[in-house]
Amino acid sequence: MKYILITIFLLKFNLVTSQELIIGKEIVDPGIVFIFEGAIKDHVMPSGMHLKEKDTNIHIEARVNWDNKNIPEGTPTSGFVAYLHITSRITNQETGLSTFVDLTPHINLIDNYHYARNISLPGEKNELYKVEFNIMPPTNIELSFHRDWLNLYGDKLMSSQYFSYHDVNFEEIANAVRK
């Protein structure tokens, strides 16, 4: 009986801690997968660089990994794509108020490496939001390219990208808590 209760607790814990709202999924050349999510707000360190969990509504995320197929030779399947510059603007579709954030690299035990930030929604939890993501490739100071990459893909990792999603409802995620 004790083991059954522990198993039930762990299953419930996993469901609560891994709950995320998929906002969108995109694949761009050369085989980079973007999964944009609204997740449950969380305690993030160092505290001087991030909003406190109690002062926010959600954790906005971009999971960015190499695809499982159609990727450059030598690329680790599903490996994290580093050095990107990702920003997000969350706009309340009713009032026009918005929040703008830079997503920074994070690591946790659920998603591993990802880009994210805790944010306060610019309105009520039950309102609809437009969510925009701008992605810029690394600069030539942050990432250098060998000849084999240059010959096949040129002097950049990827081109700049912009994605926009409408009618995003964060209410369930904003009301959820990590245990």
N, C-alpha and C positions, 0 to 999 in steps of 0.2 A: 504494500500500500504506500509506503514511504517513497519508493522509486516511482510509482505512478504519479504521486503528487509533485515530485521534483520534475518529472518529464512534462507535466501539464504547465508548471510554472515556467520552465525554460521555453516551451513553445509559445506561451503568452508573451514572455519577455521578448523573444525574437520577433514576434509579430508587431509589438509596439515599437521596438527600437528600429526596425527596418521599414516601417511604414513611410512611403514616399509617394508623391503625386508626380506622375510623368507628364511634363508639360509638352515635350516634343523630342523627336529623335531624328537626327540627320546624319548622312554619310557624305563626306567630301573627299576629293582626291588629295593625296594618294592613298586612300583607304583609312581615313580617320573617322571614327564614330563619335558623335556628340549626343549625349542623353542629358536633357535639361530637366531638372526636378525641383519641386518644392518639398522640402523635408521638414521634419520636426526640429524646432530650434534646439540648440545644444550649447553646452559650455565649451568654449573654444579658447585656447591659450596661444600666445601670450595675451593676457587680459587687456593690456594697454593698446592693443591693435584691433580688438574686436568688441562689438557691443555685447553687453552682458545678456545672458539668456533671458533674464527677467524683463529686460527692456525691449524685447523683440517678439515677433510673431512667427516667423518661419526662418528656415535655413535654405537659401536659394543656391542650387548646385548645377554644375556642369561636369558630368563625368566624361572624360575625353580619353579614348583608348584606340589603339590600332584595331582594325577589323579582324575577323577570324579568317578572312580570305581577301584576295585582291589587294595585297599590301606589298610594299617594296621588299625585295629579297633581303633576308637577314633581320627583318623586323620581328620583334617578339609579339606573337599573337596575343591580343588583348592587353598589351603593355600600355602603360600610361604615356600620353604625349605631353611632354614638358615644355616649359618656356613660352607658352601662349599668353597673350594678354586678352583677358575676357572681361567685358563689362556687361552689366544688365540694368535695364530701366524697367521698373514696374509702375504702370500708370493705372490709376483708378478710372475705369471707363465712365463712371457717373460724374465725378467731380473734376477730372483732369489733373488732379494732384499726382505727383510722381516721386519715386525714390530711385536714385542712381547709385550703383555700387560697382567697385572693382572686385572681381572674384579672385581670391588668392589661393595658392596651393594649400590643401589640407590633407590630412591622413587620418583615417579611423579604421576600426575593425570590420565595418560593414562594407564600405565602398573602396577601401584602401585609398590610393591617391585620387584626388579630385580637386576641382576649383570650387570655392564656395564663400558664402558670407551669411551671418545672421542678419536679418533686416526687420524693420518695423514697416508694416504695410501702410501705404498712404491713404488710409480709410478704414472702413469696417471689415472685419473678417469675412462677412457674408456677401460682400460686394464682388463684382466681376472686374478682372484686371487684364490689361494688355501687358505682355511680358516680352521684352526685346533683349536679344543677346548680340553683342558685337565681338567678333573674334579677330585679333590681329596676330600674324605670325611673329616668331621671334625676330629680333633685329640681328644684323650681322655681328654685333658685339656679343650677343648671348649664345649664338649658335653658329658654328663654322661647318662648312660643307667640303667633303672630299670629292675628288674628281669623278668617282663612279656615280655619286648622287647628282653632281652637276650635269653629267652627260645624259642622265635619264630624266631628271626632274627640274633642272635649273638651279638658280641660286636662292631658293626659298623652300621652306618646309611645306607651305600651302598658301593659297591666296586668302586675303581677308574675307570674312563671311559675316552676314547679317541674317538673323532669323527673328521672326515676329509671330507671336501667338495671341489670339484674342479669346475673350470669355473664359479666362482661367479663374476657377473658384478655389481659393485656398482655405475655405472654412474648415474642412475636416482636418487638414494638416495643422492649421493654426490653433485648433482646439485640442489637439493631441499633445500628450506629454511623454517624455522619456522616463522610464522607470529604472 
